[in-house]
Amino acid sequence: MTSHIRQPTARKRGNGFYRVQYSASENGSRTLCGAPPTDQDLGWGDGRYAKYLAYVTCDDCKRLRRK
């Protein structure tokens, strides 16, 4: 099974009354390369560390994360 890196979560701020609503493209559930997500995907923040990046098998995600 291939593992990917997920897109970063959007930075939205709500207030005390309204809760922030995220769409599917903003909540971090999509992968960088556009492949369907799997159970073993790595988060955007953890993708900057080499010890976690060794578990990612998708070369497109690694290349896109380095940009």
C-alpha positions as CSV (number, residue, x, y, z in Angstrom):
1,M,0.0,0.0,0.0
2,T,1.4,3.4,-0.9
3,S,1.4,6.2,1.6
4,H,1.1,9.9,0.7
5,I,1.4,13.3,2.3
6,R,-1.8,15.2,3.0
7,Q,-2.4,18.9,2.1
8,P,-2.2,21.5,4.8
9,T,-5.3,22.6,6.7
10,A,-6.6,26.1,5.8
11,R,-6.1,28.8,8.4
12,K,-9.5,30.1,9.1
13,R,-10.6,31.9,12.3
14,G,-14.1,31.9,13.7
15,N,-15.4,34.0,16.5
16,G,-17.2,33.1,19.7
17,F,-20.5,32.6,18.0
18,Y,-19.8,31.1,14.6
19,R,-17.9,27.8,14.1
20,V,-15.5,27.6,11.2
21,Q,-16.7,25.4,8.4
22,Y,-14.1,23.7,6.2
23,S,-14.8,22.2,2.8
24,A,-13.2,19.0,1.6
25,S,-10.4,20.9,-0.1
26,E,-9.5,22.8,3.1
27,N,-9.7,20.3,5.9
28,G,-6.5,18.3,5.1
29,S,-8.2,15.2,3.8
30,R,-6.7,15.4,0.2
31,T,-3.3,14.3,-0.7
32,L,-0.7,16.5,-2.5
33,C,-0.5,14.4,-5.6
34,G,-4.3,14.0,-5.9
35,A,-4.4,10.3,-5.2
36,P,-7.2,9.0,-3.0
37,P,-6.2,9.1,0.7
38,T,-5.2,5.9,2.6
39,D,-5.0,5.0,6.3
40,Q,-1.2,5.4,6.4
41,D,-0.9,9.0,5.0
42,L,1.4,11.5,6.6
43,G,0.3,14.9,7.7
44,W,1.6,18.1,6.2
45,G,3.5,19.2,9.3
46,D,5.2,15.8,9.8
47,G,6.3,15.8,6.2
48,R,9.1,18.2,7.0
49,Y,11.1,15.7,9.1
50,A,13.3,13.2,7.3
51,K,12.5,10.4,9.8
52,Y,8.8,10.5,8.9
53,L,9.4,11.2,5.3
54,A,11.1,7.8,5.0
55,Y,7.7,6.1,5.4
56,V,6.2,8.0,2.4
57,T,6.3,5.9,-0.8
58,C,4.8,8.4,-3.2
59,D,7.6,10.2,-5.0
60,D,5.2,12.9,-6.3
61,C,4.2,13.8,-2.8
62,K,7.8,14.0,-1.7
63,R,8.7,16.3,-4.6
64,L,5.7,18.6,-4.0
65,R,6.4,18.8,-0.3
66,R,9.9,20.0,-0.9
67,K,8.7,23.1,-2.9
